[in-house]
Amino acid sequence: MSLPPFIRPEVAAIPDSLIRAVANAGIGRTDVIPLWFGEPDLPTPRFICDAAAAAMRAGETKYTPSRGIPELRRTIADYMARLYRVPVDVERITLSASGMNAIMLAMQALVGPGDNVVFTTPLWPNCMRTAMIMGAEARTVALEHGPQGWRLDLDRLIARFDASTRAVFLNSPGNPTGWTMPAAEQRVLLAECRRRGIWIIADEVYARLVYDAEVAPSFVPLAEPEDRLIVINSFSKSWRMTGWRMGWFTAPPALGDTLAKLTEFNTAGPATFVQHAGVAAIRDGEAEVKAQVERLRIARDLAFQRLAAHPRIRLSRPEAAFYAFFEVDGMTDSLAFAKELVAKHGVGIAPGIAFGDAGEGHLRLCFASSPELLTQAFDRLEIALR
């Protein structure tokens, strides 16, 4: 179907989600094991649901300040300060209606036609699309994969900067690779961006889902409050609140009014009772976060063991997040292969091409499921790869 002629060309040029294209082929089939989306199989913890229900019963169903309710902003600021062992002023915190919404608002605030934003790939495609919607150029630098896992050539990244570079976008820990940017590299990049006046947009939504530390390296403890840095977080992954739609910014205080204004014009903020549930998630959910990481560690090791044993598969053990991003020898069309996996074998996996050209030849499997379900999926995948 052709688009109406009045649609902005920047929007018309954006392709549909290839992850959704695979999922749409299998949603509704009870025999399909759905590992295409990035969410755990377990529901949101009960105490978070109870907090939302209690807030609704108490009448917390009206509008809130555009930057979020004060109690949640203070709770997040205290949480960030504890996590990174640096002071975090509440004026740096703004709520958003999901991490994705935060990325879009950051682009609305910072970039426009004639600008470029540099992204590392493979990368969840929605991130780059936000810059394209704003009419900016999305430049990419591919991560390199070797025996030690995924790594970024920082010199190659910086070489992509020019006078029109408005921002660099980094997703660490990364979706789909699990790549995590070391603190030493973050320091170098921060210094270079300070020198050039370039913004860093750091998507750190998987910061707590890391397997060898309490939290992944972050720009938060390295930067000054007024640095051109926006760190984006979400409640979706750490607290299993994917359908609740709430995230937050940690940004310079001077950007707060702008983020509030853009929030007002986009969503007016997350639902009020969801914000109260967010307070409970952070205040009472630390044990739940740690238990989830241990459950994911078991799933990650199972995924690596099963996939690495296959002669056609090449991958490294992910450092963080909950994805196995693996290369399949001889596979040149990951979208067609992923659709065939759904149609013939009942396994739903995201095609690597969805994450940019650097992802072709790969598949992304979300392993945030029970060992029993994953074992069924790997058994089916082995049959498909014969």
C-alpha positions in Angstrom: 0.0 0.0 0.0 1.4 3.4 -1.0 1.8 6.1 1.6 -0.2 9.4 1.3 1.9 12.1 -0.4 1.7 14.4 2.6 3.8 12.1 4.9 7.2 13.6 5.6 9.8 11.9 3.5 12.0 11.3 6.5 9.2 9.3 8.1 8.1 7.6 4.8 11.7 6.3 4.3 11.8 4.5 7.6 11.4 0.7 7.1 9.0 -1.3 9.2 10.3 -3.3 12.2 11.8 -6.6 11.0 11.5 -8.0 14.5 7.8 -7.3 14.3 7.7 -8.8 10.8 8.9 -12.1 12.3 6.7 -11.9 15.4 3.6 -11.1 13.3 4.1 -14.4 11.5 3.9 -16.4 14.7 1.8 -14.4 17.2 -1.4 -16.3 18.0 0.2 -19.7 17.4 0.3 -21.8 20.6 3.1 -24.0 19.2 5.6 -21.2 18.8 8.3 -20.6 21.4 8.5 -16.7 21.4 12.1 -15.5 21.9 11.9 -12.6 19.5 11.2 -9.7 21.9 13.5 -8.5 24.7 11.5 -9.3 27.8 11.6 -11.9 30.5 9.0 -14.7 30.6 8.1 -14.0 34.2 5.5 -11.4 35.1 6.1 -8.2 37.0 6.8 -8.9 40.7 3.7 -9.0 42.8 4.7 -6.2 45.2 5.0 -3.8 42.3 1.6 -4.7 41.0 0.2 -4.3 44.5 1.7 -0.8 44.8 0.0 0.2 41.5 -3.3 -1.2 42.7 -3.0 0.6 46.0 -2.2 3.9 44.3 -5.3 3.5 42.1 -7.5 2.8 45.1 -6.1 5.8 46.8 -7.1 8.0 43.9 -3.7 8.4 42.3 -5.2 8.6 38.8 -4.9 12.3 37.9 -2.3 14.3 36.1 1.2 14.7 37.6 4.0 17.3 37.0 5.5 16.8 33.6 8.9 15.8 35.1 7.3 13.1 37.3 6.0 12.9 40.9 8.5 14.4 43.4 8.7 11.1 45.4 9.8 9.0 42.4 12.3 11.6 41.2 13.9 11.7 44.7 13.8 7.9 44.9 15.6 7.6 41.5 18.2 10.3 42.4 19.0 8.5 45.7 19.1 5.1 43.9 21.6 6.5 41.3 23.7 8.0 44.0 23.9 4.7 45.9 24.6 2.7 42.7 27.4 4.9 41.4 28.6 6.4 44.6 28.4 10.0 43.5 25.9 12.7 44.4 23.0 12.9 41.9 20.8 16.0 42.3 17.0 15.4 41.9 17.0 18.3 39.4 18.9 16.0 37.0 16.0 13.4 37.0 13.1 13.5 34.6 10.5 10.7 34.1 9.5 9.5 30.6 6.8 7.2 29.3 9.3 4.4 28.6 13.0 4.2 27.7 12.1 4.4 24.0 10.1 7.6 24.7 13.2 9.0 26.4 15.3 8.3 23.4 12.8 10.1 21.1 12.6 13.1 23.4 16.4 13.4 23.6 16.5 13.5 19.8 13.7 16.0 19.7 15.6 18.2 22.1 19.0 18.0 20.4 19.0 17.2 16.7 17.5 18.3 13.4 18.1 18.5 9.7 21.7 19.0 8.8 22.9 17.3 12.0 24.3 13.8 12.3 24.3 11.3 15.2 26.8 8.5 15.4 25.7 5.1 16.5 27.5 1.8 17.2 26.0 -1.3 15.5 24.6 -3.9 15.7 22.0 -1.9 17.6 18.3 -2.2 18.4 16.9 -0.4 15.3 14.4 1.9 17.0 17.3 3.9 18.4 18.6 5.0 14.9 15.1 5.7 13.7 14.6 8.5 16.2 17.4 10.5 14.6 16.0 9.8 11.1 12.6 11.0 12.2 14.1 14.3 13.2 15.7 14.6 9.7 19.2 14.0 11.0 21.8 11.6 9.4 22.3 8.4 11.3 26.0 7.4 11.0 27.1 4.0 12.1 30.3 2.3 13.3 30.3 -1.4 13.5 31.5 -3.2 16.6 34.2 -5.8 16.0 33.8 -9.5 17.0 36.7 -11.7 18.0 37.7 -14.4 20.4 37.3 -12.0 23.3 33.8 -11.0 22.3 32.5 -7.7 21.0 34.6 -4.6 21.2 34.5 -1.0 19.9 37.4 0.6 18.0 37.2 4.0 19.7 39.5 5.6 17.1 37.1 4.6 14.3 34.1 5.9 16.3 35.8 9.3 16.8 36.8 9.4 13.2 33.1 9.5 12.2 32.7 12.9 14.1 32.7 16.1 12.1 31.5 19.7 12.4 27.9 18.5 11.9 28.0 15.8 14.6 25.5 16.7 17.3 25.5 13.6 19.4 26.9 10.1 19.8 24.6 7.4 20.9 25.9 4.4 22.9 23.8 1.5 24.1 25.9 -0.2 26.8 25.3 -2.9 27.9 24.2 -3.5 24.3 21.2 -5.0 22.6 21.7 -7.3 20.8 25.4 -8.1 21.5 25.7 -7.8 25.3 28.8 -5.6 24.6 29.7 -3.3 27.5 31.9 -0.3 27.1 34.8 -0.2 29.6 35.1 2.8 31.9 38.5 3.7 30.5 37.0 4.0 27.0 34.1 6.0 28.4 36.6 8.5 29.9 38.4 9.0 26.6 35.1 9.5 24.7 33.8 11.9 27.3 36.9 14.0 27.1 36.7 14.1 23.3 33.0 15.0 23.3 33.7 17.8 25.8 36.4 19.2 23.5 34.1 19.1 20.5 30.9 20.1 22.2 29.2 16.8 21.2 26.4 15.3 23.3 26.6 11.8 24.6 23.3 9.9 24.7 23.9 6.8 26.8 21.2 4.1 26.7 21.9 2.2 29.9 18.7 0.3 30.3 20.5 -3.0 30.8 22.9 -1.6 33.4 21.8 -3.9 36.2 21.7 -7.1 34.0 25.4 -7.7 34.1 27.1 -10.9 35.2 30.4 -9.9 36.8 29.5 -6.8 38.7 26.6 -5.1 40.6 26.2 -2.6 37.7 27.8 -2.0 34.3 30.3 0.9 33.8 28.4 4.1 33.4 29.1 7.7 32.3 27.2 8.9 35.5 30.2 8.7 37.9 32.6 10.1 35.3 30.8 13.2 34.2 30.1 16.6 35.8 26.5 17.5 36.3 26.6 20.1 33.5 28.4 17.9 30.9 26.6 17.3 27.7 25.4 13.9 28.8 22.0 12.3 28.8 21.8 8.9 30.4 18.6 6.9 29.7 17.2 4.2 32.0 14.0 2.1 32.1 12.0 0.1 34.5 11.3 -2.5 31.8 14.3 -4.8 32.1 15.6 -4.7 35.7 12.1 -4.8 37.3 10.3 -6.8 34.6 7.9 -3.9 33.8 8.0 -4.0 30.0 4.3 -3.3 29.5 4.2 -0.6 32.1 6.0 2.0 30.0 8.2 4.1 32.2 11.8 5.3 32.0 13.9 8.2 33.1 16.6 10.7 32.1 19.7 11.7 34.1 20.7 14.9 32.4 22.1 18.4 33.1 19.7 20.4 35.4 19.5 23.1 32.7 17.9 20.6 30.3 15.1 19.8 32.8 12.6 22.4 31.6 13.1 21.4 28.0 12.5 17.8 28.8 9.4 18.8 30.8 8.1 20.8 27.9 8.7 18.0 25.4 7.0 15.5 27.7 4.0 17.7 28.0 3.7 17.9 24.2 4.2 14.1 23.7 2.7 12.1 26.5 2.3 14.4 29.6 4.3 11.7 31.4 3.8 8.1 32.6 0.6 7.1 34.2 0.3 8.3 37.8 -0.2 4.9 39.5 2.7 3.5 37.5 4.9 6.2 39.0 3.9 5.1 42.4 4.7 1.5 41.5 8.1 2.7 40.4 8.8 4.0 43.9 8.0 0.5 45.3 10.1 -1.2 42.6 13.3 0.8 43.5 12.6 1.0 47.2 11.8 -2.7 47.7 13.1 -4.5 44.6 16.8 -4.9 45.1 16.5 -8.6 46.1 14.3 -9.2 43.1 16.9 -7.6 40.7 19.7 -9.7 42.1 17.6 -12.9 41.9 16.7 -12.1 38.3 20.4 -11.7 37.4 21.1 -15.2 38.9 18.2 -16.7 37.0 19.5 -15.1 33.8 23.0 -16.3 34.5 21.8 -19.9 34.4 19.9 -19.2 31.2 22.9 -17.5 29.6 25.2 -20.3 30.4 22.7 -22.8 29.0 22.3 -20.8 25.8 26.0 -20.5 25.3 26.6 -24.2 26.0 24.0 -25.3 23.5 24.7 -22.8 20.7 28.5 -22.9 20.9 28.4 -26.7 20.5 26.9 -26.4 17.1 29.4 -26.5 14.2 27.5 -23.8 12.2 27.2 -21.3 15.0 29.8 -18.7 16.2 29.2 -16.6 19.3 30.8 -15.3 22.4 29.4 -15.5 26.0 27.5 -12.2 26.5 28.8 -10.0 29.3 25.4 -8.4 30.1 21.8 -8.1 29.0 19.8 -11.3 28.1 20.5 -12.0 24.4 22.5 -14.5 22.5 23.6 -12.9 19.2 25.1 -15.6 17.1 26.4 -16.0 13.6 25.2 -18.9 11.5 27.6 -20.2 8.9 26.1 -20.1 5.4 23.1 -18.0 6.3 22.9 -14.9 4.1 19.3 -13.8 4.6 18.5 -13.7 8.3 15.0 -12.4 7.8 14.0 -15.3 5.6 15.7 -17.7 7.9 13.9 -16.3 11.0 10.5 -16.5 9.2 11.3 -20.1 8.2 12.1 -20.9 11.8 8.7 -19.7 12.9 6.8 -21.4 10.0 8.5 -24.8 10.0 10.0 -25.2 13.5 8.0 -23.1 15.9 10.8 -21.0 17.2 10.6 -17.2 17.2 14.0 -15.4 16.9 14.9 -11.9 15.7 16.8 -11.6 12.4 20.2 -10.0 12.7 19.6 -7.7 9.7 17.0 -5.9 12.0 20.0 -4.5 13.9 21.7 -3.0 10.9 23.9 -4.3 8.1 26.5 -5.3 10.7 24.0 -7.8 12.0 23.3 -9.7 8.8 24.3 -13.4 9.1 23.3 -13.4 12.8 20.2 -14.2 14.8 19.2 -12.7 18.2 17.6 -15.0 20.8 16.3 -13.6 24.1 17.2 -16.2 26.7 15.2 -14.6 29.6 13.1 -17.8 29.9 13.1 -21.0 31.8 15.7 -23.6 31.1 12.9 -26.0 30.1 11.5 -23.7 27.5 15.0 -22.8 26.2 15.9 -26.5 25.9 12.9 -27.0 23.7 13.9 -24.1 21.5 17.5 -25.2 21.1 16.3 -28.7 20.2 14.1 -27.3 17.5 16.9 -24.9 16.3 19.3 -27.8 16.0 16.9 -29.6 13.7 16.5 -26.5 11.6 20.3 -26.1 11.2 20.9 -29.6 9.9 
